């Protein structure tokens, strides 16, 4: 009976009401989720479960609920992507090179959800160092899609998406560099939000590409994404790039039902790699919006063919710099065959990093090298500026931009991993918002004939997440 009751809650406000009225206890939630995690361990979403710690914290939170002093997230059971620090707990970024490393401090986002009485139930699998589009580069193996276990979960935050999809936790925190929240959310039929760059502190999050990385929630509902963003957003003295702008109460600003002016990028619907069922799905959504009285118009985005190349030149360059610190000396994996300092560096890095991470480090080092800096990195920075200006120009005339989140539904595990170019092109619709630093959300948009989820992406104006979330809520009811 309790299991059925817990499964019926898709919005945290309803679950929290049940906790406040005594219909449920927080410990019931921990027991339920731990049983689910054990039952579906073969999905490989969780790398570690903090059951004992979570049960103890559940008792503390229950007391606060009983006396009316609990925080906004009291009773919310959250999983953390394995690149977000939680003091005293292992954090590996799903890489061999960090195996055995325990965080010496908690990320700002971790502290903020704990301050509002959330319970962290475990750490979640991801692509190694958040580099991947299918969660197949993880040292711990791929995460399986709950909708079809032969399919990928999406990357890099596949564990975070499947954990919510399979009801292994109520929500999760993940990071998005070029689509790592939105793409797995689309593949798994859940809500994934990438906030405006600098809206959320990166402190305590393993760096991949620092001018792109952003933390956001994966949830069952838009309302819960708004609530979590409300908690984790805001300036942080530990992150000099974090915004000083005031954080709105997003969860209370979701009732805007006014008619909007919406753009859709024409080139996305004529892309050679776009799955026909996804195209039909987006076209039907466009027609639905028109029928509801919104203005929906096509716009041209002539840079679509350049966004993936621009993104990968810049992010690999930043990755080659950020990952230089993993050298076999300071912490993490050290090769047992090392004999001196140079062999320690070479062997530890070559044995500790996976193939995709090594590929991106080498690409990044190449584009930053003296003979190729101007030809690649400098040119990519100029292209990024043009892409940003074009996106901003569109949003001067429209409230939102809509696109498919992904060009295809979830593909077979092992199908694309051997072709890096095909894998990189999976990001074609998500990297634009990342290059421009704009907020974007993926919401479920039905399923294809095979029963696989389809996602629709909505891109909003910079630091206007309240408008983006309100519109997304109207779309996904």
C-alpha positions in Angstrom: 0.0 0.0 0.0 2.8 2.4 0.9 4.7 1.5 -2.2 1.7 2.3 -4.4 1.2 5.6 -2.6 4.8 6.7 -3.1 4.7 5.7 -6.8 1.6 7.9 -7.3 3.5 11.1 -6.5 4.9 12.9 -9.5 5.1 16.3 -7.9 7.0 17.0 -4.7 4.3 19.3 -3.3 1.9 16.4 -3.2 4.5 14.1 -1.5 5.4 16.8 1.0 1.7 17.2 1.9 1.5 13.5 2.7 4.6 13.8 4.9 3.1 16.8 6.8 -0.2 15.0 7.4 1.4 11.9 8.5 0.2 9.7 5.7 3.9 8.9 5.0 7.1 9.0 7.0 10.5 10.0 5.6 11.9 6.7 6.6 9.3 5.0 4.4 10.7 6.9 1.4 14.3 5.7 2.1 13.2 2.1 2.5 11.2 2.3 -0.7 14.0 3.9 -2.8 16.6 1.5 -1.4 14.5 -1.5 -2.3 14.0 0.0 -5.8 17.7 0.6 -6.3 18.5 -3.0 -5.3 15.8 -4.4 -7.5 17.0 -2.4 -10.5 20.7 -2.5 -9.8 21.3 -4.0 -13.2 20.4 -0.6 -14.7 23.8 0.6 -13.3 22.4 4.0 -12.4 23.8 4.1 -8.8 27.5 3.7 -8.1 27.0 3.9 -4.3 24.0 4.1 -2.0 24.2 5.9 1.4 21.4 3.9 3.0 22.6 4.0 6.7 23.3 7.7 6.5 20.0 8.4 4.7 18.0 6.5 7.3 19.6 8.5 10.1 19.0 11.8 8.3 15.4 10.7 7.6 14.8 10.6 11.4 16.2 14.1 11.8 14.1 15.5 8.9 11.0 13.8 10.2 11.3 15.6 13.6 11.6 18.9 11.8 8.5 18.1 9.7 6.6 17.1 12.8 7.3 20.4 14.6 7.0 22.6 11.5 10.6 23.7 11.1 11.5 21.7 8.0 13.1 23.3 4.9 11.7 23.6 1.4 13.1 20.2 0.3 12.3 18.2 3.4 11.6 14.7 2.4 13.0 15.0 -1.2 15.3 12.1 -1.9 18.0 13.2 -4.3 20.8 11.4 -6.1 24.1 13.2 -7.0 25.9 12.9 -10.2 29.4 11.4 -9.5 31.1 14.7 -10.4 29.5 16.7 -7.6 31.4 16.8 -4.2 29.8 15.5 -1.0 32.2 15.8 1.9 33.5 12.5 3.2 32.0 10.5 0.2 33.8 9.0 -2.7 33.7 11.0 -5.9 35.3 9.6 -9.1 33.6 11.4 -12.0 33.2 7.7 -13.1 36.9 7.5 -13.9 39.6 5.0 -12.9 42.0 7.9 -12.3 39.9 9.2 -9.3 38.9 5.8 -7.9 39.2 5.9 -4.1 39.1 9.7 -3.9 36.9 11.1 -1.1 35.7 14.7 -1.3 37.2 16.9 1.4 34.4 19.5 1.0 30.9 19.6 -0.3 29.9 21.5 -3.5 27.9 24.6 -3.0 24.9 23.0 -4.6 25.2 20.0 -2.2 25.3 22.3 0.8 22.3 24.3 -0.4 20.0 21.2 -0.9 21.1 19.8 2.5 20.4 23.2 4.2 16.8 22.9 2.9 16.6 19.3 4.3 16.9 17.2 1.2 18.3 13.7 1.7 21.1 12.5 -0.6 20.7 8.8 -1.2 23.7 8.1 -3.3 26.0 8.9 -6.2 25.1 8.3 -9.8 26.9 6.9 -12.8 27.9 9.2 -15.7 30.2 9.4 -18.7 33.8 9.7 -17.5 34.5 13.3 -16.6 31.1 14.1 -18.1 32.5 13.4 -21.6 30.0 11.5 -23.6 26.5 11.4 -25.1 25.4 7.9 -24.1 26.9 7.1 -20.6 29.0 4.4 -22.3 32.4 6.0 -21.4 32.0 5.4 -17.7 34.7 3.3 -16.1 31.9 1.5 -14.3 30.0 0.5 -17.5 26.9 2.0 -19.3 23.6 2.9 -17.7 20.7 1.1 -19.3 17.5 3.0 -20.3 14.5 1.9 -18.1 12.2 2.2 -21.1 14.3 -0.4 -23.1 17.3 -1.9 -21.4 19.0 -2.5 -24.8 19.1 1.3 -25.3 21.5 3.9 -24.0 20.4 6.3 -21.2 22.0 9.4 -22.8 25.0 11.3 -21.5 26.7 12.4 -19.8 24.2 12.4 -16.9 22.6 9.0 -17.8 22.6 7.7 -14.2 20.9 10.9 -13.0 18.2 10.6 -15.7 17.5 6.8 -15.3 17.4 7.2 -11.5 14.4 9.5 -11.8 12.9 7.6 -14.8 13.0 4.3 -12.9 11.8 5.9 -9.6 15.1 5.2 -7.8 15.1 8.6 -6.2 12.7 11.6 -6.5 15.0 13.9 -8.2 18.7 14.2 -9.1 21.4 16.9 -9.5 23.5 16.7 -12.6 25.8 18.9 -14.8 25.3 20.2 -18.3 28.2 21.3 -20.5 26.7 20.8 -24.0 23.5 18.9 -23.3 24.4 16.5 -20.5 21.2 17.1 -18.6 18.9 17.8 -21.5 19.9 14.9 -23.8 19.5 12.1 -21.2 16.3 13.7 -19.9 14.9 13.4 -23.5 16.0 9.8 -23.9 14.4 8.9 -20.5 11.2 10.9 -20.7 11.9 13.2 -17.7 12.4 17.0 -17.2 16.0 18.3 -17.5 16.9 21.9 -16.9 20.2 23.7 -17.8 20.1 27.1 -16.1 21.7 30.3 -17.5 25.5 30.1 -17.3 26.6 31.5 -13.9 23.1 31.2 -12.4 24.3 28.2 -10.3 27.7 27.9 -8.6 30.2 25.4 -10.1 32.2 25.2 -6.8 32.8 21.6 -5.9 31.9 20.3 -9.3 34.6 18.5 -11.3 35.6 20.8 -14.1 35.2 19.7 -17.7 34.9 23.0 -19.7 34.7 25.8 -17.2 33.1 28.4 -19.5 30.2 25.9 -20.2 29.7 23.8 -17.1 26.4 24.3 -15.2 24.6 22.4 -12.6 20.8 21.7 -12.9 18.0 19.4 -11.8 16.5 16.3 -13.4 12.9 15.8 -12.2 9.5 14.3 -12.9 7.8 17.7 -13.1 8.6 21.3 -14.1 7.4 22.4 -10.7 10.1 20.4 -9.0 12.8 21.7 -11.3 11.7 25.2 -10.4 11.8 24.5 -6.7 15.3 22.9 -6.8 16.7 25.7 -9.0 15.3 28.2 -6.4 17.4 26.4 -3.8 20.7 25.9 -5.7 20.9 29.2 -7.6 22.6 32.4 -6.5 25.9 34.0 -6.0 28.7 32.1 -4.4 32.0 33.7 -3.2 33.8 30.5 -4.1 32.8 30.8 -7.8 33.9 34.2 -9.2 31.8 33.6 -12.3 28.6 33.2 -10.4 26.0 35.9 -10.9 25.1 38.5 -8.4 21.5 38.8 -9.7 18.7 38.1 -7.2 17.2 34.7 -7.4 13.4 34.8 -8.0 11.1 32.4 -6.2 10.7 30.3 -9.3 8.3 27.8 -7.7 5.8 30.7 -7.2 6.1 32.1 -10.7 4.6 29.3 -12.7 1.1 30.6 -13.4 1.8 32.8 -16.5 -0.6 31.6 -19.2 -0.3 34.5 -21.5 0.2 33.9 -25.2 3.8 33.9 -26.4 5.7 34.6 -29.5 7.8 31.5 -30.3 10.5 30.7 -32.8 11.5 27.4 -34.2 14.7 26.9 -36.0 13.9 25.9 -39.5 17.2 24.1 -40.1 16.7 21.7 -37.2 13.6 20.3 -38.9 15.5 19.8 -42.2 18.6 18.3 -40.7 19.7 15.1 -42.5 20.1 13.3 -39.2 16.7 14.1 -37.7 14.5 11.0 -37.0 11.2 11.3 -39.0 9.1 10.5 -35.9 10.8 13.2 -33.9 10.2 15.6 -36.8 6.5 14.7 -36.9 6.3 15.1 -33.1 7.8 18.6 -33.1 5.6 19.7 -36.0 2.5 18.5 -34.1 3.7 20.4 -31.0 4.1 23.5 -33.2 0.5 23.1 -34.5 -0.8 22.6 -31.0 0.8 25.8 -29.9 -0.7 27.7 -32.8 -4.1 26.2 -32.0 -3.8 27.5 -28.4 -3.3 31.0 -29.7 0.5 31.4 -29.5 2.4 32.9 -32.4 4.9 30.3 -33.8 7.2 31.2 -36.6 10.2 29.7 -38.4 13.5 31.5 -38.1 16.8 30.8 -39.9 19.9 29.8 -37.9 22.6 29.7 -40.5 25.2 28.6 -38.0 23.7 25.2 -37.2 26.3 23.3 -39.2 29.1 25.0 -37.2 27.8 24.6 -33.6 29.1 21.1 -33.0 32.6 21.9 -34.3 32.8 25.2 -32.4 31.6 23.5 -29.2 34.1 20.6 -29.4 37.1 22.8 -30.2 36.4 25.0 -27.2 35.5 22.3 -24.7 38.4 20.0 -25.6 40.7 22.9 -25.2 39.4 23.7 -21.8 39.4 20.0 -20.9 43.0 19.6 -21.8 43.8 22.4 -19.3 41.4 21.3 -16.5 42.5 17.7 -16.6 46.2 18.4 -16.4 45.9 18.2 -12.6 45.2 14.5 -12.7 48.8 13.3 -12.9 49.2 10.4 -10.5 50.9 12.5 -8.0 48.4 14.5 -6.0 45.5 12.0 -5.5 43.7 9.2 -7.3 45.2 6.5 -9.4 49.0 6.0 -9.7 50.4 3.4 -12.0 52.1 0.6 -10.1 54.6 0.4 -12.9 55.9 3.9 -12.6 59.6 4.2 -11.9 60.3 8.0 -11.9 58.4 11.3 -12.2 58.0 11.2 -16.0 56.8 7.6 -16.1 54.4 8.4 -13.2 52.8 11.1 -15.3 52.7 9.0 -18.5 51.6 5.7 -17.2 49.1 7.0 -14.6 47.4 9.2 -17.2 47.4 6.6 -20.0 46.2 3.9 -17.7 43.8 6.0 -15.6 41.9 7.9 -18.3 39.5 6.1 -20.7 39.7 6.3 -24.5 37.2 9.2 -24.9 38.8 11.4 -22.2 42.3 10.8 -23.8 40.9 11.7 -27.2 39.5 15.0 -26.0 42.6 15.9 -24.0 44.7 15.3 -27.2 42.3 17.2 -29.4 42.3 20.1 -26.9 46.1 20.1 -26.7 46.3 20.1 -30.5 43.9 23.1 -31.0 45.8 25.1 -28.4 49.3 24.3 -29.9 51.4 27.1 -31.3 50.9 26.2 -34.9 47.1 25.6 -34.8 45.8 28.1 -32.1 44.7 30.7 -34.6 43.4 28.2 -37.1 41.2 26.4 -34.6 40.8 27.8 -31.1 40.9 31.5 -32.0 38.5 30.9 -34.9 36.1 28.9 -32.7 36.0 31.7 -30.2 34.9 34.1 -33.0 32.3 31.6 -34.1 31.0 31.3 -30.5 30.5 35.0 -30.5 28.5 35.0 -33.7 26.4 32.1 -32.5 25.7 33.9 -29.2 24.8 37.1 -31.0 22.5 35.3 -33.4 20.7 33.5 -30.5 20.3 36.8 -28.7 19.0 38.5 -31.8 16.3 35.8 -32.2 15.3 36.2 -28.5 15.0 39.9 -28.9 12.0 39.3 -31.2 10.7 36.1 -29.7 10.0 34.9 -26.1 11.4 31.3 -26.7 13.0 29.1 -29.2 11.9 25.5 -29.5 13.8 22.6 -31.1 13.9 18.8 -30.8 16.2 18.0 -27.9 17.9 15.2 -29.8 18.0 14.2 -33.4 17.1 10.6 -32.6 15.5 8.6 -29.8 17.8 6.5 -27.6 20.0 4.2 -29.7 21.3 0.7 -29.0 24.1 0.3 -26.4 27.3 -0.2 -28.4 25.8 1.0 -31.7 27.5 4.4 -32.0 30.3 4.4 -29.4 33.0 3.4 -32.0 32.3 6.5 -34.1 33.2 9.7 -32.2 31.9 12.0 -35.0 28.5 10.4 -34.9 28.4 10.6 -31.1 29.4 14.3 -31.2 26.7 15.1 -33.7 24.1 13.8 -31.2 24.6 17.2 -29.4 23.7 19.3 -32.5 20.5 20.7 -31.0 21.7 21.3 -27.4 25.1 22.9 -27.8 23.7 26.1 -29.2 22.2 27.2 -25.9 25.5 26.1 -24.2 27.6 28.2 -26.5 25.3 31.2 -25.9 25.1 30.6 -22.1 21.2 30.6 -22.3 18.8 28.6 -20.1 17.2 25.6 -21.7 14.9 22.8 -20.6 14.0 19.5 -22.1 10.5 18.3 -21.5 8.8 15.0 -22.4 7.0 15.2 -25.7 5.4 11.7 -26.0 6.9 8.5 -27.4 7.7 7.0 -30.8 6.1 3.9 -32.2 8.7 1.7 -30.4 7.7 3.3 -27.0 10.9 5.3 -26.6 10.6 8.8 -25.1 10.9 11.9 -27.2 12.0 15.3 -25.8 11.4 18.9 -26.8 13.8 21.6 -26.0 12.8 25.1 -25.0 15.4 27.8 -24.9 14.7 31.1 -23.0 16.3 34.5 -22.4 19.3 34.9 -20.2 18.4 34.9 -16.5 14.7 34.6 -17.3 14.3 31.0 -16.0 11.0 32.0 -14.4 9.5 32.6 -17.8 11.0 29.5 -19.3 9.7 27.3 -16.5 6.2 28.8 -16.6 6.0 28.2 -20.3 7.4 24.7 -19.9 4.8 23.9 -17.3 2.0 24.9 -19.6 3.5 22.6 -22.3 4.0 19.6 -20.0 1.0 19.3 -17.8 
